[in-house]
Amino acid sequence: MPKKILICLVGLPACGKSTLSSHLLGMNLPFHTSHCCYDDHIPRVDHSHDPQAWGAARLAINRKLEGVLSGDMSHDGFLRQNQHSSAEDCDHVLLLDDNFYLRGMRKEIYHIAQKLRCVFGQIVFPVSNSLAVANNKLRGNSSVTEKTINKMSGEIEMPSEAWEKHFCYMKEVSEFTVDTVHIRSKTVLDFINVLRNAEPETDPMIELEIKEKERLKTLHDRVQQADIAMRKLVSEKIKYDRSSGLKLPYKHYADSKDKVLEQLRLEKIAYSCSDEVLIEMFEKFMT
């Protein structure tokens, strides 16, 4: 079964995350690749000046991401797609391009991966503070200030928790040339192959919730099936009574049917039982 793989790109602004992502999108790969650049969806505000707006924008992106992963096509165009992949029914790798410098930011994505049974990984782009500042100035249209980069540099949290077991570090480079991007892309593809062979992380509580929903759905479906079987039985009994000239209170049949269904809903009868068992109970309530 094809897997969905979420990869957080971790690093200071202007460390090569978007450059590498664009390069991967242009490659013919044996899996689908998508790219979500958070900067494309976040209002141009410095988060140190307006942290509430910045936080709300990131939350909205994560909700859209969850919607896309759940099959909500109303967010079409939210992700940049690899137009060169020849693969069809295959794994889907999503590159999430943000700074993700705080562990809590990455854990939000991890929880989405748990909820939707995706594989989760991280790619770290090391860069010196001075080089990040210099590269950021070259971008010209960046809304990130030098003060913000300095703050991020002092607070960045590298993967170290147990749930962050799937990660890799890029080789630090001073400039982005064809050769350095090629070397980095090879490292990333090797890492992606590791993730494609990994099992999705699951949260025991989420797993219990999923199993409970499945159980309740199975029970609901069984009650509906039993209701159809009971209605058919009651109808046959009424026809028999009429043909035999009997005049029994039909409400008694309906009450017996409802009692059987109630026993099933309360799980006093195993919902895996056959219709024959339910009919026997129906007959018992009739006496």
N, C-alpha and C positions, 0 to 999 in steps of 0.2 A: 504494500500500500504506500503511495507517495507520502512523503513527509513534508511538513512545513518547518522551516528552520529560521529562527529569529536570531540575528547577529547584531549586537550593539557595537558600534564603532566608538571607541573610547579615546579621548584625547583633546588637547587644547585646540582652540581655533587655528586654522591655517597649518595643520600638521599633515595634510595629505589625504584626509578621509574621503572627501568628495572627488578628488582627482582619481583615486584608486577605484572608487565606486563607478565612475563614468567609464573607466577603462574596462572594468568587468562587464558592464552593460553592453559594451561593444564587441564582446567576444562570443563566439559560437560555442556554447557550453552544453553538457549533457543534462542540464537541469535549468529550470526557469529561475531568473534572477530579477528582483525588483529592488528599487531604491527609494527610500523615504528620507528626504533632507528636511529636517525640522525647521531650518532657517527659512525654507520656502513657505512655511505655513504659520510661522510666528510673526506677529506684528513687529515692525522695526523699532523695538524699544530695548534699551540696555536693562537687563534684568536686575542690575544693582540699583537702578533708579526706580523701576516699577516692578518689583518682584511678584506682585499679585497678578498683574496682567500677563507676565511671562509664565507664571505657574499655571494660570488658567488656560493659556494657549497650549502648553505642553499636555495638559490633561485632555484637552479637546482632540489633540493629535492621537493620543493613546486610545481614546474611545473610537476614533475613526479607524485606527489600525485594527482594533478588536473587531469592529464591524466588518471590515474587509476580509479578515481571516475567517469570519463566521459566514461569509458568502453574501454580504450586503453589497449589491451592485450599485446602490445609490451613491457610493463614494468612488465611482469610476473616475480615473484620472488622478486620484490621490497619490498613486505610486508611479514612478518611472519604471517602465518595463523593458526587459531585454528583448529587442526585436530580431535578434540573430540566432536565438536558440532553435535548433531543429527538433528538440525533444517535445513530446506531447504529454503522455500520462507519466509524469516524473516528479521528482522532488522540487519544491519551491523554496528558494533562498531569499530572504528579505534582509537587506542591508539597512539598518536603522542608523542614520547619519546625524548624530547630535554630539555634544561634548560628553555627556554621561559621566561627568567627572565625580559625581557623588554616587555612592553605592545605592542609596535609596532610589535614585532615578532609574538605575538598571534593574532594581528589584521590581519596579512597576512592570517592566517588560517581562521579567521572569514569571511574575504572577499571571500575566496574560498567556505566556507559554504553558504554564501549568494548567490553566483553565481550559485551554483549547488543545492541549496535548501536542504542543510543538517542541522541537528541540531548541535549546537555548545555548548561545555561545557569545563570546566577547573577543574583539580584536583591539588590542591596545596600540596606539600610535605615539611612541615616546618622542618628545621634542623639547629642546631647552626653552626656557621662558623667553630669552632674548630673541631666539629664532622665530618663535611663534608671534611675537610682537612685530618683528620685521616683516614676516610673510603676510601678516594681517594688514599691515599698512599698504602692501603692494596690491591687495585686493581692491582697495579704493572705496567700494560701496559697503564695506562691513560696518555694522552697527555696534560691534563689540569694541569697547574702549581698551586702551592699554591697562587701565586700572582693573578692569574686569578680568583680563587675562592674567594679571599678577595675582588676583584673588583666587582664580581657578587653580593656578599653578601651586599655590600654597595649600589648597584644600583637596586636591585631587586624590581619590582613593582607588588604589589598584586592586584588582581581583585577589581576594584572599579567603573569602568565606567558602564553606563547604558547597553551597549551591552554585558557586562560580567556578566549578571544576573545569569547564570547557572554555579555555581562552588561549590566545597566542599573542606574542609581541612582534610587532613589525620592527625591522632594523631601522634605527634612526638615520635619517638622511638630511643633508644640509640644503639640497635642492631637488626639485622633482624633474628628473630627466627621463627619457625613454627607457634607459637601462634600469634606473632605480624603480620606476613604476613596474617594469617587467619582473624584476626580482621580487618586489612586494606582492605582485599578483600571483606569482608561483607559490609563495608562502601561504597566501590566503586560500588558494585552491586546494593545497594540501590539507589545510585546516578544515575546509568545507567537506572534504572527503571523510575526514574523521567524524564530523558531525552527522554526515549522511548515514554513517554506520552506528550512530549512538541512539539510544532509546530516549524518548521524551521524558523529561522529569515530571513527576506527578506528585501532587500534595495529597497526603492521606485523607485530609478532611474534604478536599474537593472530590476525591475518588468516592468517598462515602456519600457525598451529596449526589453524585452522578448515579451511583448504584441505587440510591433511594428513589430518585426520579424514575429510573428504569423500572424499579419494583412497583411503584405506584401506577405507572403507565400500564404495566403488565396486568396488575390487579384491575384497573379500570377497564381494560380491554376484555378481561375474563368476565367481569360483571356484565358487560354489554352482551357478550356471547351467551352467558347464562340467561339473561333477560329474554333474549330472542328464543332460546330453547324452552324456557318456562312459558312464554306467551303462546308458542306453538302447542305445547302440552295442554294448556288451559283451553285453547280454542278447540282442540280435538275432543277434550272431555265434554265441553259444552255441546258440541255437535252430537256426541254419543248420547248425552242426556236427552237432548231434544228428540233424537230418532227413537229413543227408548220410552219416550213419554214421561221421563223423570222431571221433576221440578225442584232441583237443588238450588240453594242460594248461591248465585255466581260470585257474590262478594267473598264468599268463603274461599273460592279458588284464588281470587286476586290476593287475599290476605296471606294465604299459604305461600304464594309465589313471592310476595314481598318479604316474608320472613326468611325464606331461603336466600334471597339476594342480600338481605341485611346480615345474615350469618357469614356470607361470603365477603362482604365489605369489611366486616369486623375481623376477618381472617380467623374466625372460629372454624371455618372449613378451609382446607388448603386450596388455594386458587388453581393448583395443578390438577385437582380432582376431575374426573370425567363427568359428562352430563348425566350418566347413569346414576352416579352417587347423588347428584343434586335432585334427580327425579325421585329417588328413594326417600330423601329428606322431605321432599314436597308431599309425597304420599303419607309420610309420618305426621306432618302438620295437619293433613286433612282428617286424620282420625281423631 
